[in-house]
Amino acid sequence: MRVFVGREKELGYLKETEKNKFFMLTVSGRRRIGKTTLLKHAFPDSTYLFIPKGRTTQFILDAASETYRIPRFTRFGDLINYLSEKNKPVIIDEAQNFLFNDAGAYSELQNVIDEKKGSGQNLQLILSGSSYSMLNKLFSGQAPLYNRRTHALDVKELQFKHARTLASKLCGIQTLKEQIEAWAVFGGVPYYYEVLAYTKGTLHERLSSLFHPITGTLKDEARLLIASEFGDEYRTYSTIIAAIAEGKTKPNELATLFDNKITTLNKYLHVLVKDYHFVTPQKPLFNDKRSARYHVDDNFLNFWYSFIEKNQSNIEGGNYPLFTKYLKENFNAFVGRRFEELVIKLIRQNTIKLPVKSDGIGRQWGRILGKKGESYEIDFAAKGQNGIVFGECKWQDKVDGRRIERELEQKSANVPLPSGIRGKHYAVFAKSFAKKPENALAMDLNGLEKSLHERD
């Protein structure tokens, strides 16, 4: 069951790339992000070759011969050379798996690429892979394919508006509240909504089904994702992600995992942040000299390490009801933290309009003036030429918006604002309000629904 939504920018880029008679494109992205579906949608007349891990090259060649009713080859380079003469794009999916099967295939690809380019012949070649680290090795300075790539695309998660379309059309989740809850768990990864579509009941019941230790479709998903990306070091990366999800967000807290060796920690954080985007550093929008705090940006991994990994002893030890009880008791707080992230994303996308035209947005925290050892936190601050907005996000019903507005005013008095700021504004987001703030933007789920429709 599949519904193709979004990807307008990606499709546009791929269609422009296809106009070239000669190109070698790499497409990367996390597992389940929808790379194959995107490529087949963009290149419907292409020849698709899947490289399974652990299979011989001859097995792959024979499968291609049978599938496309073409001559049988004994060398991978000869197959690619033959297919290129059909003047159709050739997609090699999970291309990094030749590192395990037959690394010599890359040298054969190199020869085909160099020959076609040197003689001005057509070649439209796409290499796709879900393992960033493996795919990256194919183009390092010593690899056969070094300097052969002409185009590259890194496929990211779908935006919330597309994720809620999947939740609605595939999973029958119609209310914005439940769509936000589903997004909090699955983010913008299409595959997870496809799997969710085969479950029934409330979201809690559906999650309990998906992560059941015996029958759950996603019971090993995060382990497979981390192991496929990080290989022998997956336990180290898993430990870091788990620690951040559990609340160890400061560098000095995370460094305790490595005997307080910050340089060792930074090596791993660099990979998680720069290469995979699983983790994101955050600094206060103002007074950003403070050390960064890290959070797990990938919704699914955040959920996994907050609930599944944390409850492995109950899940696998026969006490599954204890896990479901823990899920029910803590799920709302988890969604609340992701709701904050969603509001910030929607502001950046201009789906939510603030009293000022924002040219920068981020979280804000610091010390309370005149009170030693006490600190404040504000969910977000957005600055613009005509002022600044301080905002709070409450995943609660019947919120007292006036109280939140007063608290924001008190907290914002501690923020070291740059000169030239002409005015302070406030915003409060909630499921619903018992009392709306008097002088602040107030947006409940009905207002957010309206904003989303206006931007569709």
Secondary structure by P-SEA (a helix, b strand, c coil): ccccccaaaaaaaaaaaaccccbbbbbbbcccccaaaaaaaacccbbbbbbbccccaaaaaaaaaaaccccccccaaaaaaaaaaacbbbbbcccccccccccaaaaaaaaaaaaaaaaccccbbbbbbccaaaaaaaccccccccccccbbbbbccccaaaaaaaaacccccccaaaaaaaaacccccaaaaaaaaaccccaaaaaaaaaccccccccaaaaaaaaaccccaaaaaaaaaaaaaacccccccccccccccaaaaaaaaaaaccccccbbbbccccccccbbbbccccaaaaaaaaccccaaaaaaacaaaaaaaaaaacaaaaaaaaaaaaaaaaaaaccccccccccbbbbbbbbcccccccccccccccccccbbbbbccccccccaaaaaaaaaaaaaccccccccccbbbbbbbcccccccccccccccaaaaaaaaaaac
